[in-house]
């Protein structure tokens, strides 16, 4: 019984906090990736340069800073058409979905995850993020309905109070 109660309160807590399990990246990791990209740009192979840019993009979209996330999205969108490998395309689309999720653009994130799952239907990472995005969209809908209902109740209450004062 205690386990059920604990699970209930955990699910309520996850509802309000988001309960996501997407990793965060700190500024030191981003700075290291930026140095790696700069070093790879100085005469390294194109493959090493692309791998460095991919790591930097990953770090940026997993940052807590909105500016970093936006920079990561821009880098990924720019490089998306440059790669013909389906595996790399899938990874870039997934990282874009993470970036849009972190930017609170859940609709765009869901759209990109749909593309990922078309390419690789069994990809657990994409499935997991898709569930998080769907839950977040549902949560936002419930909160929106609650706010709307509260607003309507206040308006109706105000009208009723005004009519009561008139009589």
N, C-alpha and C positions, 0 to 999 in steps of 0.2 A: 504494500500500500504506500509506504514512504517513497519507494522508487517511482511510482506513478505520479505522486504529488510533486516530487522533484522534477520529473520529466515535464509535467504540466507547466511549472513555473519557469523552467528552462526554455520551453517553447514560447511562452509569453515574452520572456526576456529577449529571445532571438527575434521575435516579431518587431519589437520596438528598437532593438539595436542593430538589426540587419543580419546578425549571425553569420556573416560571410567568412570564408576561409581563404580568401585570395591574399597572397603574401604582400607585404609592404616592402619598400626599398628605401634605404636612407641615403642621405646626401653623399656620404663617403663612397658608397658603391657607385653612384652616378659619376662622381668625380673620377674614380678609377677607370670607369668605362670611357669617359671622355678622353682621358690620357691615352688609353689604348687605341681609340679611333684616330687620335692625332698621330700617334706613332705609326699606325698601320697606313696612314695616308702618305707617309714619307718613304715611298719606294717598295712597300710590301706588295704581295700578290693581291689581285682583285678579290680572290676568295677570302683571304684573311681580313681585308678591309670590310667586306660585306658581313663577315661573322662578327667583327667588332661593332659595326653599326647595329646589327641585330641585338647584341647584348645590351648596347646603350638604349635601344628602343624598348627592350624588355624592362630595363631599370627605370626608364622615364615613365612608362605607363603604370608602373607599380609604385610610383612616388606618392607621398602624401600632399605634395604641392601641386596645385592645379596648373601652374605654369609649366611644370615639368611634364605633366600628363599631356597637355596641349602640344608641347614640343614633340613628345613621343608619337602622338597621333599624326602630326604633320610629317615627321620622318617616315613613318610607316606608309602613309598614303602616297608619299612621293616615290618610295621604293617599291610599292606594290606591283606596278607594271613592269619593272625592270627584271623580275625574276620569273623564269619559265618553269622552275621546278615546282610540281604540285605540293610537295612537302613544305617547301619554303613559303609558298603562297598561303597554304593552310595555316602555318604558324603566324604569318603576318596578319592574316584576317582575324585569327584568335586574339592576338595582341591588340589589334584595333578594337575588338569587342571589349577587351578589358579596359582599354583607355576610355571608350565611350561610356562604359559602366561607371568608371571612376569619375567621369564628367557629368554623371546623372542623366545621360541621354540613353535611357533604357530601351527605347524603341529601336534606335540605330544599333545598339549592342545586340538586341535580340535578332535583328535582321542579319547581322554579320555572323552570329552563332548559327543561324539557319544555314548559311553558306558553308560554314565549317562542317556542320553535320551532314550536308549533302556530299561533301568530299569524303568524309570519314565518319559514317554513322555511329561507329562504336567508340569514338574518341571520348574517353571518360572526362578529361579536363573540360572539353567543350560542353558535354552533357551537364557536368556539375555547375559550370558558370551559367548555363542556360536555365537551370533550375533556380539559381540565385536571382537571376534577372526576372524570371517569371514571378517568383515570390515577391520581389521588390515592386513589380508593376501591380500585382494584386494588392499588396500592402498600401501602396500609394492610392489605389482606387478606393480602398476601404476608408482611409483617412480622408480622402476627398469627399466621399459620401457623408462621412461624419461631420465634416466642416459645413457642408451644404445643408445638412439636416439641422445643425445647430443654428445656422443663419436664418433658415426658414422659421424655426421655432421662435427665435428672438423677434423676428418681424411680426409673426402672428401674435406673440405675446404682447408686443408693443401696440398693435392694433386693438387687441382685446382690452388692454389697460386704458387706451384712449377712449374707447367706446364706453367702458365702465365709468370713467370720470365724467363723461358727457351726460350720462343718465343720472 
